[in-house]
Amino acid sequence: DTEAFLMKNAKFKLCLQASPTNENLLLEDCNPESDFQDWSWQGDSLMNHGTRSCLAVLGADRVQTNLCDGTSYMSWDCSDSLLSSLGSSQGYLMANRKGVTLGNMGSLKARWQDAAGRSVCEGKAEHDRYFFAALASTPVYDHTAGNATLVLGINQEELEQLLWFFRREDPSTWNYSVLALSFVAMILGLLLLAINVVRNRKRKIHRYKEAMQSAQQAELAAKQALIPVQEYRLVEPQKPELPDQKTGDVMVQWKDGTITSLYTETSEDAI
């Protein structure tokens, strides 16, 4: 813990005091012996030593003490004796006749000093310097490891890695780089998709041609396997030549195909 200090308003010359009975804040005559007027920096929070609670902003401009839990509405930025809230409610801690509130004017009502007239921001700066000095340069000898380690139990190399990991820088370069890589990845994905579609189409066409060729070959083989059918033509039988017929002749066709008259007339000369 850093050294406790009083918070005296530059306008009213009264000190900020936490109520011992509730969470209200009062402006009273400065009393260095009162723990309820002793404040100290705990990171970005201001803790009262009498109530062990922190200065907090509740609502739009209501300021009171509350249990310290490190949330944003208990965080304060300090610059040039001005305390500004880091939570959702923006404004300076200002004194009035009833106590304190948040305001937008950086007048004397919003400036806070310690009992010696120094800015309360100096106490925060000393707290930050003490914290980083403890991280970076305060060695403690570790008998089990046989080397020098820091108060937090890490060596100098590990500390440098942590400081590099938690460094603050402009993320715009990384954001643009990730955006460009995403665009390139999308283009490559579309290109691979188009290549895959073309290959699939060619593969289907090739398979179709092979199937058609196989069908044609099978049809040709089936035609060649058939026995050729000879065409027969009916030949009209030749009619035998009939000998000269006379009236009353009876014609007979014998087995050898000859045709003769059944009764042959004998000429009168032969008789």
ABEGO torsion letter per residue (X at the ends): XBBBBBBBBAAAGBBBBBBAABABBBBBBBBAABAAABBBBBEABBBBAAAGBBBBBBEAABBBBBBBAGBAAABBBBBGGBBBBABABBEBBBBBAAEBBBBABABAAABBBBAAGBBAAAAAAAAAAAAAAAAAABBBBBAAAGBBBBAAGBBAAAAAAAAAAABBBBAAAAAAAAAAAAAAAAAAAAAAAAAAAAAAAAAAAAAAAAAAAAAAAAAAAAAAABBBBBBBBBBBBBBBBBBBBBBGBBBBBBAAGBBBBABBBBBAAAX
